[in-house]
Structure formats: structure tokens, C-alpha cells
């Protein structure tokens, strides 16, 4: 299956850490201007290509934009590593919406991308027409964060493609990627080969520096309460949960789904954890159906 019907684009976002100038952000664009805009934003160590399959499936009905958060994928690495924080990410998202010229968009966010979406709603409730939260809730449990920091906080270099692919398979096992085609596509866009022949993951290895300092080298991690941002979400919500997720527990998902005054649909995908990869047809079809109903 061909899923490369996109164009690679770039724009300059203003620095938000007090330093002059801008930083370059990359994004993939699918569809055309006549369609409702849908912005997709990936998880902590991931990149825009995570959405290639679902973006391709949605591109007949939506103008899809898949953003590389700064420090990931095609986007520029920051010189000030302490600027890898949500203040920067939300400011970049607002700058991106201004760049593409849309006042209101549909939003699909996986994990970190979902948090950015909730924070956008808090900054301006008129920005989002709907939001798909892929395996993230208003509480981020300590246990899930400890698992993620065990690999996201490490700076690893591999001397062979075989070794980094094996490592990638281990840390992304909860994604539930089982088809060989999907896995090869995932790997291809998840690793970089350096000039000396070594390999790294496709992101700045220092993206976790602010969280490292906040938690005393990851030794004082606690549950993260995002309820003020969740409370600010006023648009329809599709809440996706992986059956075995340690980031969006069944209890948290249930509480969110029963929130009074919100238009919420909860779906759970079996056999996966954090976070569903949104590559197989069952997952894509369910997300597409919901988005079409709310477009």
C-alpha cells in the first residue's frame, strides 16, 4: 500500500524562550484546501510519519496536516534544551495554525499530541472543532511515565541497523504493530543513520532535559494532573484507549467518558497498550467514521 501522497513543508516559528529568531518546523500535508482541516500531532519521541496510513485514508475528506514537534522528525532541534516544554509546543501549535490560515481545525493527538490539543483548548476554546485523544487523559499516571522515561530519557547510539531495530521493537511493543508492511514503514521513519554509520532515533536525544531536571533525574516522578486543560475542552471528543494502556487507565477513561456537559465517545482497541498505532484498518475505520460524523 502506498502512503506517500503527501508534500513535505516547512515554516518558521518564533522562539518562545526569550532568545531572538525562529526555529524551523516541518509538517506533512495531505488533501486540498477545499476540505475541512485536520491537524495530527504525535507522541513524545515520535514524528509526523506515525500518521501516514490514517492521513492517507482521511485525505479524501480532510485537508490533513501532520506536524513534527520541534526536536523531532524534520523539525529543527533547539539550542536551548530547557525549551523542550509544553509552553513551546503550544506556542508552536498556535503559530502553525496561523501559518496554515485556519481559525478552527479538527485535532488528532497521540499522547503528547493530545495534551497539546487540550492545552490549545484552554488557551482558546474556539480553535478546535473536535479533538481525538489517542490514549491520553486528564491524569498521566506515574507508572506510565516511569516506563517512558526509562527509554526516552536515555541517549543511545547503535552501531548497526539490526540493533536499533531490535531496540525499537522492544520499546514500541505496546503500539501493537503486527503487519510486516506497517512495521517496515514505521522503522524507516523512526531511525536516522549518522555520517559515521551509527544509528539514533529520529529525535533530539535531549528532549527530556526539562523533565529530567524537574524530577531530579527522573527519581521523583508523580502523577501529572491535566484536569484544568481537560475541563477547558468544549468541542466533541473521541477518546481512544489501548486495552493494556498504562497511560490511560480504564478508570481514568471511564471518568472522562462520564464527564457531564461534554460530548464524548470512548472506544477501546484490544490487544494494544500505549498507544494504538492507528495503522490497521479497524482502527482507521473507527476514527474516520467518528471524524466524518463531526466534520
C-alpha positions as CSV (number, residue, x, y, z in Angstrom):
1,X,0.0,0.0,0.0
2,X,1.4,3.4,-1.0
3,X,1.0,6.1,1.7
4,X,3.4,8.8,0.4
5,X,0.8,11.0,-1.3
6,X,1.9,14.0,0.9
7,X,4.1,17.0,0.4
8,X,6.8,17.9,2.9
9,X,6.5,21.5,4.1
10,X,8.3,23.8,6.5
11,X,7.7,27.1,8.3
12,X,9.5,29.3,10.9
13,X,8.0,29.6,14.4
14,X,9.1,32.4,16.7
15,X,11.3,31.4,19.6
16,X,9.5,31.5,22.9
17,X,12.4,31.2,25.4
18,X,13.5,34.8,25.2
19,X,16.1,34.2,22.5
20,X,15.8,36.1,19.3
21,X,14.9,34.5,16.0
22,X,12.9,31.5,14.9
23,X,13.1,27.7,14.7
24,X,12.1,25.7,11.7
25,X,9.2,23.2,12.0
26,X,8.4,20.6,9.4
27,X,5.0,19.1,8.5
28,X,3.4,16.7,6.0
29,X,0.4,17.9,4.1
30,X,-2.3,15.7,2.6
31,X,-5.5,16.6,0.7
32,X,-6.5,20.1,-0.5
33,X,-7.8,23.4,0.6
34,X,-11.4,22.7,-0.2
35,X,-11.6,20.2,2.7
36,X,-12.0,20.7,6.4
37,X,-8.6,20.9,8.2
38,X,-7.4,18.1,10.4
39,X,-4.1,18.5,12.4
40,X,-2.3,15.4,13.6
41,X,0.3,15.6,16.3
42,X,2.4,12.7,17.5
43,X,3.7,11.4,20.8
44,X,6.8,12.3,22.9
45,X,9.6,10.7,20.9
46,X,7.7,10.1,17.7
47,X,7.2,12.1,14.4
48,X,4.6,13.1,11.8
49,X,5.1,9.9,9.8
50,X,3.2,8.0,12.5
51,X,0.0,9.2,10.8
52,X,0.9,8.3,7.2
53,X,-1.7,5.5,7.0
54,X,-4.6,7.2,8.7
55,X,-3.8,10.5,6.9
56,X,-3.8,8.8,3.6
57,X,-7.2,7.2,4.4
58,X,-8.6,10.6,5.5
59,X,-7.2,12.7,2.8
60,X,-10.3,12.4,0.5
61,X,-12.4,14.0,3.3
62,X,-10.0,16.2,5.2
63,X,-7.1,18.5,4.5
64,X,-4.6,16.7,6.8
65,X,-1.6,18.3,8.3
66,X,0.9,16.2,10.3
67,X,3.2,18.3,12.4
68,X,6.7,17.4,13.6
69,X,7.0,18.9,17.0
70,X,10.3,20.7,17.5
71,X,13.2,18.4,18.1
72,X,11.5,15.5,16.2
73,X,11.5,14.3,12.7
74,X,12.0,17.0,10.1
75,X,11.8,19.9,12.7
76,X,14.8,21.8,13.9
77,X,16.5,20.8,17.2
78,X,16.5,23.6,19.8
79,X,19.8,25.0,21.1
80,X,18.2,25.7,24.5
81,X,17.2,22.2,25.6
82,X,15.2,23.6,28.5
83,X,12.8,25.0,25.9
84,X,11.5,21.5,25.2
85,X,8.4,22.1,27.2
86,X,4.6,22.5,26.6
87,X,4.8,26.3,26.6
88,X,6.9,26.0,23.5
89,X,4.8,23.2,22.0
90,X,1.5,25.1,22.4
91,X,3.0,28.4,21.1
92,X,4.4,26.4,18.1
93,X,0.9,24.9,17.5
94,X,-0.7,28.3,17.6
95,X,1.9,29.6,15.2
96,X,1.3,26.6,12.9
97,X,-2.5,27.3,12.9
98,X,-1.7,30.9,11.9
99,X,0.7,29.7,9.2
100,X,-1.9,27.4,7.6
101,X,-4.5,30.1,7.8
102,X,-7.2,28.1,9.7
103,X,-9.2,29.6,12.6
104,X,-10.7,26.3,13.6
105,X,-9.4,22.8,13.0
106,X,-10.1,19.2,13.9
107,X,-7.3,17.8,16.1
108,X,-5.9,14.2,16.4
109,X,-3.3,13.9,19.1
110,X,-1.4,10.8,20.2
111,X,-0.3,11.1,23.9
112,X,1.8,14.3,23.9
113,X,-0.1,15.5,20.9
114,X,-3.4,15.0,22.8
115,X,-2.0,17.0,25.7
116,X,-1.1,19.8,23.3
117,X,-4.6,19.7,22.0
118,X,-6.2,20.0,25.4
119,X,-3.8,22.9,26.2
120,X,-4.9,24.6,23.0
121,X,-8.5,24.4,24.1
122,X,-7.5,26.1,27.4
123,X,-5.7,28.8,25.5
124,X,-8.6,29.4,23.1
125,X,-11.7,27.2,23.1
126,X,-12.6,28.4,19.6
127,X,-9.5,26.8,18.0
128,X,-10.7,23.2,17.8
129,X,-13.8,21.9,16.0
130,X,-13.3,18.4,17.5
131,X,-10.5,16.5,19.2
132,X,-9.3,12.9,19.1
133,X,-7.3,12.0,22.1
134,X,-5.3,8.9,21.3
135,X,-4.6,7.2,24.6
136,X,-4.1,10.2,26.9
137,X,-6.3,11.5,29.7
138,X,-6.5,14.2,32.3
139,X,-4.2,12.3,34.6
140,X,-0.9,10.9,33.4
141,X,0.0,8.1,35.8
142,X,3.4,7.9,37.4
143,X,3.9,4.2,36.4
144,X,3.4,5.0,32.7
145,X,5.8,8.0,32.9
146,X,8.4,5.9,34.6
147,X,8.2,3.3,31.8
148,X,8.5,6.0,29.1
149,X,11.4,7.9,30.8
150,X,13.3,4.6,31.1
151,X,13.9,4.9,27.3
152,X,13.1,8.5,26.3
153,X,15.5,9.9,28.8
154,X,18.4,7.8,27.6
155,X,20.9,8.9,24.8
156,X,21.5,5.8,22.9
157,X,23.6,5.3,19.8
158,X,23.6,1.9,17.9
159,X,26.4,0.6,15.7
160,X,24.0,-1.4,13.4
161,X,20.5,-1.1,12.0
162,X,19.7,-4.6,13.3
163,X,20.5,-3.4,16.9
164,X,18.4,-0.3,16.7
165,X,15.5,-2.1,15.1
166,X,15.5,-4.7,17.8
167,X,15.6,-1.9,20.4
168,X,12.7,0.0,18.7
169,X,10.7,-3.2,18.6
170,X,11.1,-3.6,22.3
171,X,10.2,0.0,23.4
172,X,7.2,0.2,21.0
173,X,5.8,-3.2,21.6
174,X,2.7,-1.7,23.2
175,X,1.8,0.1,19.9
176,X,0.6,-3.2,18.6
177,X,2.2,-3.0,15.1
178,X,1.9,-6.5,13.7
179,X,1.8,-6.3,9.9
180,X,5.2,-6.5,8.3
181,X,4.5,-3.6,5.9
182,X,3.4,-1.4,8.7
183,X,6.5,-2.3,10.8
184,X,9.0,-1.6,8.0
185,X,7.3,1.8,7.3
186,X,7.5,2.6,11.0
187,X,11.1,1.6,11.3
188,X,12.1,3.6,8.1
189,X,10.8,6.8,9.6
190,X,11.9,6.2,13.2
191,X,15.7,6.0,12.8
192,X,18.5,8.0,11.4
193,X,21.8,6.8,10.0
194,X,24.6,9.1,11.0
195,X,27.6,10.0,8.8
196,X,29.9,7.6,10.8
197,X,27.5,4.7,10.1
198,X,25.9,4.6,13.6
199,X,22.1,5.0,14.2
200,X,19.9,7.0,16.5
201,X,16.2,7.5,16.9
202,X,14.7,10.3,14.8
203,X,14.6,13.0,17.5
204,X,16.9,15.1,19.6
205,X,18.1,12.8,22.5
206,X,17.9,15.8,24.9
207,X,14.1,16.4,24.5
208,X,13.6,15.1,28.1
209,X,16.1,17.5,29.7
210,X,13.5,19.8,31.3
211,X,11.6,16.8,32.8
212,X,14.9,15.3,33.9
213,X,15.6,18.5,35.9
214,X,12.1,18.8,37.2
215,X,12.1,15.3,38.6
216,X,15.7,15.2,39.9
217,X,17.0,12.8,37.2
218,X,13.6,11.0,37.0
219,X,13.8,10.0,40.6
220,X,10.7,12.0,41.8
221,X,8.1,11.3,39.2
222,X,4.5,11.7,40.3
223,X,1.0,11.6,38.6
224,X,0.5,14.6,36.3
225,X,-2.8,16.3,36.7
226,X,-4.1,17.9,33.5
227,X,-7.7,18.4,34.7
228,X,-7.7,22.2,34.2
229,X,-6.9,21.6,30.5
230,X,-9.4,18.8,30.2
231,X,-12.1,21.0,31.8
232,X,-11.5,23.6,29.1
233,X,-12.3,21.2,26.2
234,X,-15.6,22.4,24.8
235,X,-15.7,20.6,21.5
236,X,-16.7,16.9,20.7
237,X,-14.1,14.4,21.9
238,X,-13.2,10.9,20.7
239,X,-11.3,9.2,23.5
240,X,-9.2,6.3,22.3
241,X,-7.8,3.8,24.8
242,X,-5.5,0.8,24.2
243,X,-6.7,-2.2,26.2
244,X,-3.4,-2.6,28.1
245,X,-2.5,1.1,28.3
246,X,-0.6,2.3,31.4
247,X,-1.0,6.0,30.4
248,X,-4.8,6.0,30.0
249,X,-6.2,3.6,32.6
250,X,-9.6,2.1,32.4
251,X,-10.6,4.1,35.5
252,X,-9.5,7.4,34.1
253,X,-11.1,6.7,30.7
254,X,-14.3,5.8,32.4
255,X,-14.4,9.0,34.4
256,X,-13.6,11.1,31.3
257,X,-16.4,9.4,29.3
258,X,-18.9,10.2,32.0
259,X,-18.0,13.8,32.4
260,X,-21.2,15.9,32.4
261,X,-21.6,18.6,29.8
262,X,-19.2,17.1,27.3
263,X,-19.8,15.3,24.0
264,X,-17.5,12.3,24.5
265,X,-17.2,9.0,22.6
266,X,-14.9,6.3,24.1
267,X,-13.5,3.4,22.1
268,X,-11.0,0.8,23.2
269,X,-8.8,-1.2,20.9
270,X,-8.0,-4.7,22.1
271,X,-4.5,-6.3,22.1
272,X,-2.6,-3.0,22.3
273,X,-1.3,-0.7,25.0
274,X,0.1,2.8,24.8
275,X,-0.5,4.0,22.3
276,X,-2.6,2.5,19.4
277,X,-0.6,3.0,16.2
278,X,-3.7,3.9,14.1
279,X,-2.2,1.9,11.2
280,X,-4.5,-1.1,10.8
281,X,-7.8,-0.8,9.0
282,X,-10.1,-1.5,12.1
283,X,-8.6,1.5,14.0
284,X,-8.6,3.8,11.0
285,X,-12.2,3.0,10.1
286,X,-13.5,3.8,13.6
287,X,-11.6,7.0,13.8
288,X,-12.6,8.0,10.3
289,X,-16.3,7.3,11.0
290,X,-16.3,9.5,14.0
291,X,-14.5,12.3,12.3
292,X,-16.8,12.2,9.3
293,X,-19.8,12.4,11.7
294,X,-18.3,15.6,13.2
295,X,-16.7,17.3,10.2
